Amino acid sequence: MGEDRKEMCQCNICHDKFTCKARVGTGHLLRHMEKCKKRDTRDVGQMLFSSNAHGNMTLSDCSFDPDKFRELVASAIAMHNLSFQFVEYRGIRACFEYLRPGVQQVSRNTAKADILKLYESEKMKIKNALATSHGRISLTFDLWTAINSDGYLAVTVHFVNRIGF
């Protein structure tokens, strides 16, 4: 009920109030819905329903960024020490195709180029962090050989930045 005892409706998006008597009709509500300034106009066909652990349903955007996809694949290969050929395995290609039908598959050469870009980006971050450090830098080196005779070198850097350690 409104202040003058009229039946009122309220927009769930912008909270504007409208009369909602049966004899007034619903045309004004439809016009408001089409012109509501705060209304999200994304295509609902591009959104997915998902449920959380409590069983509640939510509507989420399912936009796909192919550049982000390639970045994530390159990060996974580097993080898990996988071969560049990993992206050409039938099983992983089938998995990518299932998750996103028609996805542009990544070749091993593309994966290699993306990982080299990732390496250069991370190297620049480290250089910038060390260049802006205020004080001494301490380096620790650790050499070891794996059971398969592969040699490894770990370099640990300690320094104090503006935030702390």
C-alpha positions as CSV (number, residue, x, y, z in Angstrom):
1,M,0.0,0.0,0.0
2,G,1.2,3.5,-0.8
3,E,1.0,6.6,1.3
4,D,-2.5,7.4,0.0
5,R,-3.7,3.8,0.6
6,K,-3.4,2.8,-3.1
7,E,-2.1,-0.6,-4.1
8,M,1.5,-0.2,-5.3
9,C,4.1,-2.3,-7.1
10,Q,7.8,-1.8,-6.9
11,C,10.5,-2.5,-9.5
12,N,12.9,-5.1,-8.2
13,I,15.8,-3.4,-10.1
14,C,15.4,0.4,-9.6
15,H,12.8,0.4,-6.8
16,D,10.5,2.8,-8.6
17,K,6.9,2.5,-7.4
18,F,3.8,2.1,-9.7
19,T,0.1,1.6,-9.3
20,C,-1.0,-1.9,-9.7
21,K,-4.9,-1.9,-9.7
22,A,-6.5,-4.5,-11.9
23,R,-8.4,-1.9,-13.9
24,V,-5.2,0.1,-14.6
25,G,-3.6,-2.7,-16.6
26,T,0.0,-3.7,-17.0
27,G,1.1,-1.7,-20.0
28,H,2.9,0.9,-17.9
29,L,4.8,-1.9,-16.1
30,L,5.9,-3.4,-19.4
31,R,7.0,0.0,-20.7
32,H,9.0,0.6,-17.5
33,M,10.6,-2.9,-17.8
34,E,11.8,-2.1,-21.3
35,K,13.1,1.4,-20.4
36,C,14.4,0.7,-16.8
37,K,17.8,2.4,-16.6
38,K,19.3,0.0,-14.1
39,R,18.2,-3.1,-16.0
40,D,20.9,-5.5,-17.2
41,T,20.5,-5.9,-20.9
42,R,22.9,-8.8,-21.5
43,D,21.5,-11.6,-23.6
44,V,20.1,-14.2,-21.2
45,G,20.8,-16.8,-23.9
46,Q,24.5,-16.3,-23.1
47,M,24.0,-17.1,-19.5
48,L,23.9,-20.4,-17.6
49,F,22.1,-21.7,-14.5
50,S,24.3,-23.2,-11.9
51,S,23.7,-24.4,-8.3
52,N,25.9,-23.9,-5.3
53,A,26.6,-26.2,-2.4
54,H,23.3,-25.2,-0.7
55,G,21.2,-26.1,-3.7
56,N,20.5,-22.5,-4.7
57,M,20.2,-21.7,-8.4
58,T,22.1,-18.7,-9.8
59,L,22.3,-17.2,-13.3
60,S,25.9,-16.6,-14.4
61,D,27.6,-15.2,-17.5
62,C,29.3,-17.8,-19.7
63,S,31.3,-15.5,-21.9
64,F,34.4,-17.0,-23.3
65,D,37.7,-15.2,-23.9
66,P,40.0,-17.2,-26.2
67,D,43.1,-15.2,-25.1
68,K,42.3,-16.0,-21.5
69,F,41.9,-19.7,-22.4
70,R,45.3,-19.8,-24.1
71,E,46.8,-18.0,-21.1
72,L,45.3,-20.6,-18.7
73,V,46.5,-23.5,-20.8
74,A,50.1,-22.0,-20.9
75,S,50.0,-21.5,-17.2
76,A,48.9,-25.0,-16.5
77,I,51.6,-26.5,-18.7
78,A,54.3,-24.4,-17.0
79,M,52.9,-25.0,-13.5
80,H,52.7,-28.8,-13.8
81,N,55.8,-29.2,-15.9
82,L,53.9,-30.7,-18.9
83,S,55.3,-31.1,-22.4
84,F,54.1,-28.7,-25.1
85,Q,52.6,-31.7,-26.8
86,F,50.1,-31.9,-24.0
87,V,47.7,-29.7,-25.9
88,E,47.7,-32.1,-28.8
89,Y,46.6,-35.2,-26.8
90,R,43.3,-36.5,-28.0
91,G,41.9,-36.7,-24.5
92,I,42.6,-33.1,-23.6
93,R,41.3,-31.9,-27.0
94,A,38.1,-33.8,-26.4
95,C,37.9,-32.3,-22.9
96,F,38.3,-28.7,-24.4
97,E,35.8,-29.5,-27.1
98,Y,33.3,-30.8,-24.5
99,L,33.7,-27.7,-22.3
100,R,33.4,-25.3,-25.3
101,P,32.2,-26.7,-28.6
102,G,34.0,-25.3,-31.5
103,V,36.9,-24.0,-29.4
104,Q,40.0,-23.0,-31.3
105,Q,42.4,-25.8,-30.3
106,V,46.0,-24.8,-29.3
107,S,48.9,-26.3,-31.1
108,R,52.2,-27.2,-29.4
109,N,53.9,-24.4,-31.2
110,T,51.3,-21.9,-30.0
111,A,51.6,-23.3,-26.4
112,K,55.4,-22.8,-26.6
113,A,55.0,-19.2,-27.8
114,D,52.5,-18.5,-25.1
115,I,54.7,-20.0,-22.4
116,L,57.7,-17.9,-23.6
117,K,55.5,-14.8,-23.4
118,L,54.5,-15.8,-19.9
119,Y,58.1,-16.4,-19.0
120,E,59.1,-12.9,-20.2
121,S,56.2,-11.3,-18.3
122,E,57.2,-13.0,-15.1
123,K,60.8,-12.2,-15.6
124,M,59.9,-8.5,-16.0
125,K,57.9,-8.6,-12.7
126,I,60.8,-10.1,-10.8
127,K,63.2,-7.5,-12.4
128,N,60.9,-4.6,-11.4
129,A,60.5,-6.0,-7.9
130,L,64.2,-6.3,-7.4
131,A,64.9,-2.9,-9.0
132,T,62.5,-1.1,-6.6
133,S,63.7,-2.9,-3.5
134,H,65.1,-0.5,-0.8
135,G,68.1,-2.3,0.6
136,R,70.1,-5.4,0.2
137,I,69.2,-8.5,-1.8
138,S,70.3,-11.9,-0.5
139,L,70.6,-14.9,-2.9
140,T,70.6,-18.6,-2.0
141,F,71.5,-21.3,-4.5
142,D,70.7,-24.9,-4.2
143,L,72.0,-27.6,-6.7
144,W,70.7,-31.1,-6.8
145,T,70.4,-34.1,-9.1
146,A,67.2,-36.1,-9.5
147,I,67.1,-39.9,-9.5
148,N,67.0,-39.8,-13.3
149,S,70.3,-37.8,-13.4
150,D,68.5,-34.5,-14.3
151,G,70.3,-31.6,-12.7
152,Y,68.4,-28.7,-11.0
153,L,69.3,-25.3,-9.7
154,A,67.1,-23.4,-7.3
155,V,67.7,-19.7,-6.7
156,T,65.9,-18.1,-3.8
157,V,65.9,-14.3,-3.4
158,H,65.2,-12.5,-0.1
159,F,64.7,-8.8,0.0
160,V,62.5,-6.2,1.8
161,N,60.1,-4.2,-0.2
162,R,57.7,-1.4,0.8
163,I,55.2,-3.8,2.2
164,G,57.7,-5.9,4.2
165,F,59.2,-9.3,3.5
